[in-house]
Amino acid sequence: MNIQKQDILNMETRYRANFINSLGGFKSVVLVGTRSKSGLENLSIFSSLFHLGANPALCGVIVRPDVSERHTLENIEETGCYTLNQILPEFVDAAHHCSARYPREVSEFEASGLTPEYLFDFQAPFVKESHLKFSVELREKHPLAINGTILLIGEIMQVVIPENCLQESGFIDLEQARTVTCSGLDSYHTTQKLVQLPYAKPKF
Amino acid sequence: MNIQKQDILNMETRYRANFINSLGGFKSVVLVGTRSKSGLENLSIFSSLFHLGANPALCGVIVRPDVSERHTLENIEETGCYTLNQILPEFVDAAHHCSARYPREVSEFEASGLTPEYLFDFQAPFVKESHLKFSVELREKHPLAINGTILLIGEIMQVVIPENCLQESGFIDLEQARTVTCSGLDSYHTTQKLVQLPYAKPKF
């Protein structure tokens, strides 16, 4: 079936959010750990993480200016520090709960039952239950006038990785790490490797 | 095991590319179809697609300034039009081949064996073999000085979707659509739904 721009504009708000959020395919989903200058911890779930470059090692996330993500943004602006923690099947429910709208003084660690963990003297908390996680320092902030979202560009500082997931090529076996992926706003999936292909060269 | 920033800087280039590209988790992977003003068709594989907003319906992709993606960028700059086409297991090899570095006059459709398809009088070609695909018009272009990449923001114009994948809530069942996900630079995966969770509300 075909859907046109006008059909999208006419969709009910929640329906459109579900539709457009699932249209782009499976997504990276991570927990973003932060702490305010005054020591308030925050944990938020993001599905807009993307790779930006390997040298320097950069990643981007999009922050919406709404309540649940604003605390994360405020903490990142105050400290320049955040952690990105991958999600395992056994704590998907707790991770999803971090999208609930708590006031800033409530820690989503406490609300979800996940455990803050401080490593490397880094200012932001990691998620102890996560096996594959990394710390990020904010490098650039780009407000996107088109819809009021904000692009945060960060540099990867430290990585915690299970030794048996790192292959000789540098490739990280995310299935061995049991990382989940998501679709839409609320659906979580495990994966099964189909194929790993060699570097593509022109045929002619 | 722990890996520090200096370890990342010391990695061999290809090793680091594999490592950082897989670190962020599973990614959306799509074929980007374009056509130049003079009629040259181009097809490129991207794993940096992310959701930017539902109203207006916006998505972002990051373009690197290197050879294989530059033709895509040139065509988008000339016409403002591109298509995003999800990948099915049966044409993963052909899709991956679109990352090979062909000169601009070679169509990756021909090189890969995939079929260009013109729909809705839209200027850019879709991939006929893809079941779930959408057209995009360029709205903003943000050069990111930090590493010379470019963020393209586009508005979703038309969507082709198998009717049996669209649920009552607006959620698109990507497993029913048989969309694949990727990790790193070269690994492709199918998925299995773990759970779909209700909208998260505060417990207290």
Interface residues (C-beta under 8 A of the other chain):
Chain A: M1 N2 I3 Q4 K5 I8 L9 M11 E12 T13 R14 Y15 R16 A17 N18 F19 I20 N21 S22 L23 G24 G25 F26 K27 S28 V29 V30 S47 S48 L49 F50 H51 L52 G53 A54 N55 P56 A57 L58 C59 G60 I62 R64 L84 Q86 P89 V92 D93 H96 H97 C98 S99 A100 R101 Y102 V106 A111 L119 F120 L132 F134 R139 E140 H142 L144 I146 N147 T149 L151 I153 E155 I156 M157 Q158 V159 V160 I161 P162 E163 L166 Q167 S169 G170 F171 I172 L174 E175 T179 V180 T181 S183 G184 D186 S187 Y188 H189 T190 T191 Q192 K193 L194 V195 Q196 L197 P198 Y199 A200 K201 P202 K203 F204
Chain B: M1 N2 I3 Q4 K5 I8 L9 M11 E12 T13 R14 Y15 R16 A17 N18 F19 I20 N21 S22 L23 G24 G25 F26 K27 S28 V29 V30 S47 S48 L49 F50 H51 L52 G53 A54 N55 P56 A57 L58 C59 G60 I62 R64 L84 Q86 P89 V92 D93 H96 H97 C98 S99 A100 R101 Y102 V106 A111 L119 F120 L132 F134 R139 E140 H142 L144 I146 N147 T149 L151 I153 E155 I156 M157 Q158 V159 V160 I161 P162 E163 L166 Q167 S169 G170 F171 I172 L174 E175 T179 V180 T181 S183 G184 D186 S187 Y188 H189 T190 T191 Q192 K193 L194 V195 Q196 L197 P198 Y199 A200 K201 P202 K203 F204
